[in-house]
């Protein structure tokens, strides 16, 4: 689990350097002159509606487990609570240097009645069993915990404590997922949520069926004048 702490620090610094996303009201005026206030949610804000944002250095592990419990198992949990309990019961010097490990997460989950383990299995196992997982990926040379929330149409949906819920191509994910270990809860299958439409809302597929046929562009663009059009 080397460099996990460094990654979380880098990811947190990046997240904090970005403007804080907020929901605003936008006034829309119809042709008759009537105004309507509409609630507008930014994409950045939407990405953290169902993923817990990491708040501390080396805390992507506690944010990932809070995301897993809150949104994939409907078990209320804050990152602060997860962080405090794993910190209190873990090797604090090692946590300072390397961040939380899967062993820290496993012990924390057991204390809350969840039995979890890591398995070296194909990612498609999650889709077949409808089971979310915590995995360790490598981005920009650093390790980082994320939650796999869904898998479909060649895309992997992850809950990233630094950047929120985001899709990745399966090929890109496989390159970043070096150890091929999926860390899953396996004693509460009836509570597990995978491929939830609410999670996929921030990553809609491209509506290719609405594409305009080549011939259909004639009336969309300005055609070049012919010799008799002047």
C-alpha beads as a LAMMPS data file, in Angstrom:
LAMMPS data file: protein, C-alpha beads

230 atoms
229 bonds

1 atom types
1 bond types

-500.0 500.0 xlo xhi
-500.0 500.0 ylo yhi
-500.0 500.0 zlo zhi

Masses

1 110.0

Atoms # bond

1 1 1 0.000 0.000 0.000
2 1 1 3.000 2.294 -0.576
3 1 1 2.316 5.852 -1.624
4 1 1 -1.383 5.719 -0.677
5 1 1 -0.917 8.590 1.752
6 1 1 0.976 10.645 -0.805
7 1 1 -1.750 10.103 -3.354
8 1 1 -4.501 11.163 -0.982
9 1 1 -2.583 14.312 -0.093
10 1 1 -2.046 15.144 -3.774
11 1 1 -5.668 14.375 -4.632
12 1 1 -6.959 16.437 -1.719
13 1 1 -4.735 19.369 -2.645
14 1 1 -6.057 19.231 -6.196
15 1 1 -9.659 19.094 -5.016
16 1 1 -9.203 22.016 -2.630
17 1 1 -7.585 24.116 -5.350
18 1 1 -10.748 23.890 -7.439
19 1 1 -13.668 26.275 -6.862
20 1 1 -16.274 24.973 -4.463
21 1 1 -19.260 23.692 -6.386
22 1 1 -22.626 24.971 -5.289
23 1 1 -26.201 24.860 -6.422
24 1 1 -27.627 28.150 -7.636
25 1 1 -30.962 29.424 -8.808
26 1 1 -31.295 30.569 -12.390
27 1 1 -34.173 32.708 -13.576
28 1 1 -35.741 31.672 -16.881
29 1 1 -38.076 34.072 -18.693
30 1 1 -40.680 32.615 -21.047
31 1 1 -41.890 34.355 -24.243
32 1 1 -44.795 35.902 -22.326
33 1 1 -42.404 37.634 -19.956
34 1 1 -43.048 35.447 -16.902
35 1 1 -39.979 34.508 -14.874
36 1 1 -39.339 31.143 -13.259
37 1 1 -36.612 30.271 -10.753
38 1 1 -34.876 26.989 -11.525
39 1 1 -32.517 25.097 -9.216
40 1 1 -29.274 24.431 -11.097
41 1 1 -26.777 21.788 -9.972
42 1 1 -23.251 21.929 -11.362
43 1 1 -21.620 18.745 -12.628
44 1 1 -18.952 19.061 -9.938
45 1 1 -21.609 19.212 -7.232
46 1 1 -23.531 16.323 -8.796
47 1 1 -20.438 14.123 -8.717
48 1 1 -20.332 14.360 -4.925
49 1 1 -24.029 13.716 -4.326
50 1 1 -23.348 9.974 -3.970
51 1 1 -19.616 9.923 -3.264
52 1 1 -18.080 11.144 0.003
53 1 1 -15.388 13.763 -0.557
54 1 1 -12.172 13.183 1.382
55 1 1 -11.562 15.951 3.910
56 1 1 -8.216 14.979 5.405
57 1 1 -4.693 14.100 4.334
58 1 1 -4.259 10.335 3.761
59 1 1 -8.026 9.839 4.187
60 1 1 -9.116 8.426 0.825
61 1 1 -9.543 5.065 2.606
62 1 1 -12.005 6.423 5.170
63 1 1 -13.876 8.391 2.485
64 1 1 -14.061 5.290 0.278
65 1 1 -15.498 3.130 3.055
66 1 1 -17.989 5.885 3.966
67 1 1 -19.058 6.001 0.307
68 1 1 -19.429 2.220 0.186
69 1 1 -21.582 2.091 3.322
70 1 1 -23.702 5.181 2.671
71 1 1 -24.584 4.736 -0.967
72 1 1 -24.035 1.074 -1.802
73 1 1 -25.309 -0.488 1.457
74 1 1 -27.684 2.181 2.810
75 1 1 -25.777 2.267 6.101
76 1 1 -25.262 5.857 7.368
77 1 1 -21.596 6.651 7.926
78 1 1 -19.555 9.857 7.903
79 1 1 -15.955 10.065 6.823
80 1 1 -15.109 11.665 10.162
81 1 1 -16.470 8.657 12.084
82 1 1 -14.721 6.150 9.831
83 1 1 -11.464 8.107 10.028
84 1 1 -11.560 8.434 13.827
85 1 1 -12.337 4.762 14.451
86 1 1 -9.761 3.415 11.991
87 1 1 -7.157 5.841 13.333
88 1 1 -7.832 4.876 16.949
89 1 1 -7.635 1.140 16.251
90 1 1 -4.837 1.176 13.678
91 1 1 -1.074 1.589 13.574
92 1 1 -0.994 5.375 13.663
93 1 1 2.624 5.784 12.619
94 1 1 2.083 3.518 9.611
95 1 1 -1.148 5.337 8.764
96 1 1 0.708 8.672 8.806
97 1 1 3.244 7.318 6.340
98 1 1 1.118 5.109 4.092
99 1 1 -2.525 5.924 4.732
100 1 1 -5.195 3.420 5.713
101 1 1 -4.804 -0.156 4.509
102 1 1 -7.423 -2.694 3.494
103 1 1 -6.760 -4.391 6.841
104 1 1 -7.772 -1.175 8.647
105 1 1 -10.928 -1.014 6.519
106 1 1 -11.684 -4.698 7.102
107 1 1 -11.454 -4.332 10.895
108 1 1 -13.625 -1.219 10.810
109 1 1 -16.317 -2.968 8.760
110 1 1 -16.284 -5.993 11.073
111 1 1 -16.912 -3.684 14.038
112 1 1 -20.097 -2.585 12.242
113 1 1 -21.286 -6.094 11.409
114 1 1 -19.953 -6.335 7.845
115 1 1 -17.711 -9.217 6.786
116 1 1 -15.314 -8.127 4.047
117 1 1 -12.297 -9.596 2.277
118 1 1 -10.100 -9.019 -0.734
119 1 1 -10.242 -11.383 -3.704
120 1 1 -8.177 -11.533 -6.885
121 1 1 -11.030 -11.857 -9.367
122 1 1 -12.062 -10.407 -12.748
123 1 1 -13.924 -7.123 -12.546
124 1 1 -16.891 -8.680 -14.363
125 1 1 -17.526 -10.692 -11.186
126 1 1 -18.946 -7.535 -9.623
127 1 1 -21.479 -7.066 -12.419
128 1 1 -22.476 -10.724 -12.341
129 1 1 -23.051 -10.703 -8.566
130 1 1 -24.280 -7.080 -8.336
131 1 1 -21.619 -6.323 -5.723
132 1 1 -19.854 -2.966 -5.224
133 1 1 -16.201 -2.981 -4.199
134 1 1 -13.296 -0.906 -2.976
135 1 1 -10.232 -1.168 -5.207
136 1 1 -6.782 0.365 -5.289
137 1 1 -5.880 2.109 -8.535
138 1 1 -2.703 3.843 -9.639
139 1 1 -2.921 7.269 -11.253
140 1 1 0.033 9.524 -12.033
141 1 1 2.327 7.108 -10.198
142 1 1 0.369 7.081 -6.933
143 1 1 -2.060 4.652 -5.299
144 1 1 -5.608 5.703 -4.468
145 1 1 -8.734 3.965 -3.095
146 1 1 -11.969 4.263 -5.090
147 1 1 -15.349 2.522 -4.975
148 1 1 -16.529 0.584 -8.028
149 1 1 -20.212 1.529 -8.267
150 1 1 -21.115 0.099 -11.654
151 1 1 -19.959 -1.647 -14.801
152 1 1 -21.765 -1.581 -18.139
153 1 1 -21.282 -0.865 -21.836
154 1 1 -17.508 -1.025 -21.556
155 1 1 -17.379 1.622 -18.816
156 1 1 -16.548 1.428 -15.112
157 1 1 -18.256 3.872 -12.748
158 1 1 -16.102 4.769 -9.754
159 1 1 -16.729 6.846 -6.650
160 1 1 -13.470 8.747 -6.271
161 1 1 -13.041 10.557 -2.913
162 1 1 -10.970 13.249 -4.652
163 1 1 -12.981 13.934 -7.817
164 1 1 -16.402 12.403 -7.172
165 1 1 -18.365 9.881 -9.188
166 1 1 -16.865 9.481 -12.655
167 1 1 -16.806 6.967 -15.504
168 1 1 -13.691 5.324 -16.904
169 1 1 -13.318 3.150 -19.949
170 1 1 -12.811 -0.496 -19.013
171 1 1 -9.454 -0.510 -20.813
172 1 1 -8.248 2.550 -18.890
173 1 1 -9.455 1.126 -15.588
174 1 1 -7.698 -2.200 -16.188
175 1 1 -4.412 -0.353 -16.746
176 1 1 -4.753 1.588 -13.491
177 1 1 -5.962 -1.417 -11.467
178 1 1 -2.619 -3.156 -11.046
179 1 1 -3.195 -5.700 -8.268
180 1 1 -6.586 -6.946 -9.588
181 1 1 -7.888 -7.264 -6.021
182 1 1 -11.528 -6.455 -5.313
183 1 1 -12.387 -5.749 -1.677
184 1 1 -16.021 -6.636 -1.075
185 1 1 -18.571 -7.094 1.689
186 1 1 -19.923 -10.623 1.364
187 1 1 -22.382 -11.113 4.222
188 1 1 -25.024 -8.549 3.145
189 1 1 -25.823 -9.338 -0.505
190 1 1 -29.454 -8.304 -0.044
191 1 1 -28.364 -4.734 0.767
192 1 1 -25.802 -4.305 -1.989
193 1 1 -26.474 -1.648 -4.643
194 1 1 -24.620 -1.878 -7.971
195 1 1 -25.281 -0.097 -11.263
196 1 1 -27.751 2.211 -9.525
197 1 1 -29.319 4.638 -12.050
198 1 1 -28.790 7.438 -9.505
199 1 1 -25.043 6.880 -9.705
200 1 1 -25.022 6.745 -13.508
201 1 1 -26.816 10.101 -13.812
202 1 1 -23.484 11.913 -13.774
203 1 1 -22.179 9.720 -16.609
204 1 1 -24.896 9.384 -19.264
205 1 1 -24.041 7.542 -22.451
206 1 1 -23.679 9.587 -25.614
207 1 1 -27.096 9.666 -27.385
208 1 1 -25.721 8.423 -30.695
209 1 1 -29.208 7.667 -31.933
210 1 1 -29.880 11.406 -32.123
211 1 1 -27.027 11.971 -34.551
212 1 1 -27.841 13.713 -37.795
213 1 1 -27.389 11.710 -40.972
214 1 1 -24.886 13.107 -43.447
215 1 1 -27.642 14.056 -45.897
216 1 1 -29.605 15.610 -43.049
217 1 1 -26.931 18.285 -42.593
218 1 1 -28.053 20.038 -45.774
219 1 1 -30.593 22.199 -43.974
220 1 1 -28.451 22.613 -40.852
221 1 1 -25.458 24.260 -42.508
222 1 1 -25.399 26.977 -45.133
223 1 1 -25.006 25.231 -48.519
224 1 1 -22.578 26.593 -51.047
225 1 1 -24.259 28.487 -53.848
226 1 1 -24.407 26.770 -57.201
227 1 1 -23.734 28.504 -60.513
228 1 1 -27.440 29.356 -61.039
229 1 1 -28.165 30.469 -57.453
230 1 1 -27.136 34.109 -57.923

Bonds

1 1 1 2
2 1 2 3
3 1 3 4
4 1 4 5
5 1 5 6
6 1 6 7
7 1 7 8
8 1 8 9
9 1 9 10
10 1 10 11
11 1 11 12
12 1 12 13
13 1 13 14
14 1 14 15
15 1 15 16
16 1 16 17
17 1 17 18
18 1 18 19
19 1 19 20
20 1 20 21
21 1 21 22
22 1 22 23
23 1 23 24
24 1 24 25
25 1 25 26
26 1 26 27
27 1 27 28
28 1 28 29
29 1 29 30
30 1 30 31
31 1 31 32
32 1 32 33
33 1 33 34
34 1 34 35
35 1 35 36
36 1 36 37
37 1 37 38
38 1 38 39
39 1 39 40
40 1 40 41
41 1 41 42
42 1 42 43
43 1 43 44
44 1 44 45
45 1 45 46
46 1 46 47
47 1 47 48
48 1 48 49
49 1 49 50
50 1 50 51
51 1 51 52
52 1 52 53
53 1 53 54
54 1 54 55
55 1 55 56
56 1 56 57
57 1 57 58
58 1 58 59
59 1 59 60
60 1 60 61
61 1 61 62
62 1 62 63
63 1 63 64
64 1 64 65
65 1 65 66
66 1 66 67
67 1 67 68
68 1 68 69
69 1 69 70
70 1 70 71
71 1 71 72
72 1 72 73
73 1 73 74
74 1 74 75
75 1 75 76
76 1 76 77
77 1 77 78
78 1 78 79
79 1 79 80
80 1 80 81
81 1 81 82
82 1 82 83
83 1 83 84
84 1 84 85
85 1 85 86
86 1 86 87
87 1 87 88
88 1 88 89
89 1 89 90
90 1 90 91
91 1 91 92
92 1 92 93
93 1 93 94
94 1 94 95
95 1 95 96
96 1 96 97
97 1 97 98
98 1 98 99
99 1 99 100
100 1 100 101
101 1 101 102
102 1 102 103
103 1 103 104
104 1 104 105
105 1 105 106
106 1 106 107
107 1 107 108
108 1 108 109
109 1 109 110
110 1 110 111
111 1 111 112
112 1 112 113
113 1 113 114
114 1 114 115
115 1 115 116
116 1 116 117
117 1 117 118
118 1 118 119
119 1 119 120
120 1 120 121
121 1 121 122
122 1 122 123
123 1 123 124
124 1 124 125
125 1 125 126
126 1 126 127
127 1 127 128
128 1 128 129
129 1 129 130
130 1 130 131
131 1 131 132
132 1 132 133
133 1 133 134
134 1 134 135
135 1 135 136
136 1 136 137
137 1 137 138
138 1 138 139
139 1 139 140
140 1 140 141
141 1 141 142
142 1 142 143
143 1 143 144
144 1 144 145
145 1 145 146
146 1 146 147
147 1 147 148
148 1 148 149
149 1 149 150
150 1 150 151
151 1 151 152
152 1 152 153
153 1 153 154
154 1 154 155
155 1 155 156
156 1 156 157
157 1 157 158
158 1 158 159
159 1 159 160
160 1 160 161
161 1 161 162
162 1 162 163
163 1 163 164
164 1 164 165
165 1 165 166
166 1 166 167
167 1 167 168
168 1 168 169
169 1 169 170
170 1 170 171
171 1 171 172
172 1 172 173
173 1 173 174
174 1 174 175
175 1 175 176
176 1 176 177
177 1 177 178
178 1 178 179
179 1 179 180
180 1 180 181
181 1 181 182
182 1 182 183
183 1 183 184
184 1 184 185
185 1 185 186
186 1 186 187
187 1 187 188
188 1 188 189
189 1 189 190
190 1 190 191
191 1 191 192
192 1 192 193
193 1 193 194
194 1 194 195
195 1 195 196
196 1 196 197
197 1 197 198
198 1 198 199
199 1 199 200
200 1 200 201
201 1 201 202
202 1 202 203
203 1 203 204
204 1 204 205
205 1 205 206
206 1 206 207
207 1 207 208
208 1 208 209
209 1 209 210
210 1 210 211
211 1 211 212
212 1 212 213
213 1 213 214
214 1 214 215
215 1 215 216
216 1 216 217
217 1 217 218
218 1 218 219
219 1 219 220
220 1 220 221
221 1 221 222
222 1 222 223
223 1 223 224
224 1 224 225
225 1 225 226
226 1 226 227
227 1 227 228
228 1 228 229
229 1 229 230
